[in-house]
């Protein structure tokens, strides 16, 4: 089926392979920014400006602040994508803002650059929401999971491009590197803006205060209605804790790796290069892990699989903390990086089907809004926890940065353990036959995988 109609008066919408590929390329484009700027080169820039003692606190704080803005703005953005006539202008605007601000990083003083980064991250996160909302325009009900998976798969190559730019051009001239990342983002994003044709909303509603308030009220009602679905609210609360830890460690891995490298006898520049290579290693294992954990989820079910994944993360955090506290050799970080990437794929392969098992089939979109908000909330609190712990231990107790980071990792371990305990009573057997919603069976239901 290559066409769908919004209603009887809407013309047939033809979906071309070029449109599908162009849409998937945008996932690659924004991954170049997320890996190149957020995970790697902006933390490097922060460290070079404030030193190793303050880098974690400064980067964690600015990340938490920018994610808090997008968390609060999410209901408004959702209203815009659902009620306006077209979504593409919003995607184009957010992308261009992010690209422009990325080219300006490092060209002004420290505070201005932090603000530019924060706004660029807000624009990037908003773009993800607009981009995800375009999936129905490049897919049908029968192939939506497949098309979404293609986007995720192609998106991983954006990480290779981001790391590759740093390896080819080096990281000394970061202004030039930020500019190259911005240009790469724009080049790979343009096909989506040109070739993806929207069905359009035949009944657009003006975006005003009334619309925003209505959207917020709907979100509150949705949150309250989770009590109708056994285990769903407990799952969402547990997810806050383990995604807190996992998303945070991904964001600060490069800073931790540099300190491990420096303590192993390398200089900062060599440490940055090692961080890039280890991130490349993690990406590769994340791709492999996504496929293998998906197979395990289909065989064992999402609950058992997520249990195994979270136990693995507990081991990873313990190992990473040991690397810093015991000042183990740099090669141990390759093991930590590889297992981190491998288990990262397992989280999304297991917890998304788990969410679907707990969700009424006729309310998937509604409850997935809460799922997304949980992820954004954890992106606020996780970096903030990291910043507070490292700042306190370094500046108040005089710990070395690498040991302060290791103690923060142990705190993240406790968060994963707490999330695991909260989830332990939740079953993945689905919604009971006797409830007002039908029982959900199977683990192979397709769904869109968004960042």
N, C-alpha and C positions, 0 to 999 in steps of 0.2 A: 504494500500500500504506500504510494508515494504522494498522496494528497489527502488533506483533511479540510473540512470547512468549519468555520466558527459558528455559523448558523445558516439557515436556508437561503439567506440573501447574500452570503459571502461567496465570492468567486473561488473556484478551485485553486488551492495553493500547491504549486509544484515545487518539490524539493530536489535540487540538483546535487550531484556529487561534489561539484565545485563549492557549493554553499556549505555542505557538511565539512569538507576539508578546510575551508576558510574559517569556519566557526572553531574547529579543533585547533587551528593555528593560533587562535587568540590565547588558548590555554598555554601553549608554548611561549607566547610573547610575555604574558604576565608572570610566568615562572622565571623568566630571565630576570625580571625585577626582584621577585621575592628571594631568589637564591643570590643574585649578584649584589643587590643593595642591602636587603634586610639581614640575610644570613651571613654574608661575607664582608663586603668591602666597606659598608658604612660602620659596622663595629670596628674594623681595622682603623678607619679614619678617627673614630671617637677615641680609641686607645692611643693613637699617635698624638692626639691633642691634649688629653687629660691624664695620660699615664695609666699603668696597669692597676694602680690602687683605686681609681675612680671609674674606670671604663664600664664595669658591670653595672654600677649604680646609675650612671648617666644614661647608658643605653637602655637599661631596663625601665627607667622612669619615663623616657620619651616614648618608648614603645607602649607602655601601659596607658599613657595619656592619650595617644592617638587612637588606640583601640577602644578606649572608653568613649571617645567621640563617635566612632562608627557603631559601637554597641547601642548607644542612645539613639543614633540616627536610623538604625535598621528598620524600625516600623515605618518611618517616613519614606525611606527608600522603597520598601515593599509596596506602600500605597502608590508611589509614583509608577513603578513598573507594572502594577496591576490595572491602574485606572487611566493612564495616559494613552493617547492614540498610538504612539510608537516608543519603543525602548531604545532603539539605536542611537538617537541623539544624546541620551544620557550616558551610554557606553562611550561614545566618541568624546564627549566632553570630559568625563572622568579620566579617560586614557590620555588625552592631550594635556590635561593639568598635571598628571603624574609624570609624563614624559618631560614637560617643560621644567618642572621643579627638580627633576633628577639631573637635568643638564646644569642646573644652578648650584647643586650641592658642592660645597667646598670653595665657592667663589666669593663668599662673604665671611663675616666673622663667625665665631663659634656658635653663639646663641641664634643668630639668624639662620645658620645652616641646620641647627637642630629643629627649628620651626619649619623650615622648608621640608626636611625629611618627614616630620610628623604629618604635614598636610599632604605630602606625596603618598604616604602610607594610607591616609584616609581615602584619597582618590583611588588608589589601587584596590583597597578593600571594597569600596563602593562599586568599582568596575566589575569585580567578581560577582557581586549580587546582580548587576544588570546583565552580565554575560550569562550566568546560569539561567536567568529568566528567558533567554533566547532559545534554549534547548527545544521547546515545542515547535519553533519555527524551522528547525532543521531535522526533525524526527517525527515519527508517528508513535502511537501507543505500542505498536508491536516491535519497534526497534529502538526505543528511547534509551534503554540500558546499554545497548550496543554502541550507539552514537556517543553517549556520555562516557563510556569506557574508552572509546577512541580518543576523545579529548584528553582524558587523564593520561593515556599512554603516550600520546604525542607531546603532552605537556612536560613529561619527564626530560625530554631532550632539551628543553629550555634550560634546565639545570646544567647540562653539559656545556651549553653555549656560554652561560654565565661564568662558570669556572674556567672554561677555555679562554675567554677574553682576558681574564686575569693572568693565566699562564702564558699567553702569547705576548701581551703588552706589559706584563709586570704590574706591580701594585704601588710603585713609587709615585707615579703621576696619577693620583686618584681622581682629580678633576677630569682628566682625559678619559679615565676608565668609566666614571659615571656617565659621561657624555656618550661613550660607545654603547653602554648598556641601554641608555635612553633611546638611542637610534635603533638598536636592535629590537627593543620593545615596539617602537613605532612601525618599523618595517614589517614585522610579523603580525602586527595587529591590524594593519590596513586592509588586507583581504577580507576580514570579517566585516568591516564597515562598508566595503564596496559590494561584495557578492552575496551576503546574507540578506534575503528579502523577507520582511515580516508580513504576517497575515494582517496585522493591524487590529486595533480595538474598535469595533463598529459603534461602541457606545462609550466614548471617553468621558471622564469626569474631571472637572477642573481641580487642580491641587491647591487646596486652601486649608485654613485652620480646621474647618469642620471635617475635612477628609482625614487630616492627621489625627484628630481626636478620635474619630471613628476607628481608625486603624489601631490606635493604642488600646481602645476599649476591647476590640476584638482579640488582641494579644492577651489581655488580662483574662478575658472569658475563656480563651483556649487554655491558658495555664491552669485556671480553676477546674476546667473539665477533665484534666488528667486523672482526677480521682475516679473517673468512670472506667479507667483502663488499668486493671491491676498490674502493679509493677512499673508502670511508665514513669511516674514522678520519681520513684526511687532510682530508676535507671538514669534519668536526667541529672539527678543530684550526684550520683556516683560518677557520672561522666564528667562533671565539673572538675572533680579532684584528679582523675587520671589524665585528662586532657590538659589541665593546668601544668602538670609535671612534664608531660611529653612535649607539648608545644614549646615550653620554656627551654628545655634542654636543647632542642633543635636550634632555637634562636641564639643561644649563647655558646654552642659547641665550638665555634671558631675561636672565641676569646679564650676558652679553657684550653683548647689545643695549642694556641700560641704560648701560653704559660707553661704547658708541659714541655713544649719544644725548647723554650728558653732555659728551663730547669735541666734539660738534657744537654745543654752546652751550645745550642744554636743561637744565632742572633735573631732579632725580631723579624727581619725580612725573610730569613730562611724559615722561621716559624710560621709566617703567613703563607708561605708556599706549601709547607707541610699541611696546614689547615685546608688549603684548597684541594690538595690531593686526597686527604682523608674524607672531605665532603664528597668528592667524586666517587670514592669507594662506597660511601654510604648510599649515594643515589643508585649506584649499580645494584647493590643488595636490596634496596627498596623495591626496585622493579621485580627482581626475582621473588622477593618476599610477598609482593602483592599477588602474584600468580599462585604461589604455593599455599599461602594462608587462605586464599579464596577456595582452593581445592579442599583444604582441611575443614573449612567452614561448611562446605557442602556435605562432607562426609560425617562430621561430628556434631554439627549444629553450631549456631553462633555463641551460645552461652559457654559451652565447654571450650570452644576455640578462644574466646575472649579471656577465659580463666588462664589458659596456657600462655596467652600473649602477655597478660599482666604479670604473671609469675616471671616470665622472661624479662620484662622491664624491671622488676625488682632486682633481678640479678645484674642487669646492665647498670642500673644506678649504683649498686654496691661496688661493681667493678670499676666504674668511672671514679667514684669517690676514693677507692683504694689507689688508683693511679696518682691522684693528686696528693693524698695524705702520705703515701709511702714513697712518692717521687719515683715511680716506676719508669722504665725506659720508654722512649717515644713509640716504639713498635707496638706497645700494648694499646695505644690509642687507635691503631688500625683495626684491632680486634673489636674494641668498643664501638668504633665508627661503623664497621661492617654489621655488627649485631644490632646496633641502633637502627640502621636503615632497613635491615631485614624485618625487624619487629614493628617498625613504623607501618609498613604495609599491612601487617597483621591487625593493627588496631582498626583501620578503616574497613578491612575485609570482614571483620567480625562484628563491630559495634553497629554498623549501618543495617545489616540484616537483622540484628538483635532489635534495633529500633522498630523495624518493620513488623517483626513478630508481635510487638506490644501495641501496635497502632491499628485502629480500625481502618479497613481498606478504603472507606469513603471519606477519610479525614487525613490521609497521608500528607497532602500538601500543607494542611493547617498545622499538624504536629511537627512536620519537618521545619517549620518556621521556628519552633521552640528549640529543636535540635541545633539549628544554626545559631540561635541566640546563646545557647549554652557554650558553644565553641568560641563565640566572640567574648563572652564573659570570662572564660578561662584565659583568653589571650590578654585580658586586662589584668587579672589578679596574679597570674603566673609570673610575668616579668616584674611586677611590683614586689612580690615575695622575694624573688631573686635579688632585686636591687636593695631591699631593706636588709636582708641577711648579710650580703657581702659588704655593704657599706658599714654596718654595725660591727662586724667581726674585724674588718680591716682598720677602721678609724677609731673604734672604741676599745678594742681588745688587742690591736696590734698584730693580728695574724697576717702571714704572707698571703698575697692574693690567691695563689693556687690552693692554699689550705682553706681559705674562706670560701672559695668556689666549691671545694670538695664538701664542706659542711652544708652549703646550700643544696648540693646534690643529694645529700642524705635527707635534707628536709623534703625534697621532691620525692624521694623514695617513700617517706612516710605518707605523702599525699596519695601516691599510687596505692599503698597498702590500705589507706582509709577508703579510697574508692572501691577497692576490691571487696572490703568488708560490707560496704553499703550495698553492693550489687549481689552479694552471695545469696540472699533469699529470693532473688528475682528469677523466675523460670522463663525459659524461651519457648514454652509449649503453646504460646499464642493466647488469643482471647477466647474465653470459655464459650462453648456452644450456647449456654443459657443466657449469656449477656445479650444486649440489644444489637451487638455487632457480630458478624460471622467469624468463625474460627479461621485463623490464617495458617496455612500449611505450606511446607516446602521452604527451602532456603535459597532457591535459585531465582527468585523474583528479581527483575532488573530494576535499577534505579540509577539516577545521576549521581556521580561522585564529584562533589565540588570541594574546593580547598577549605 
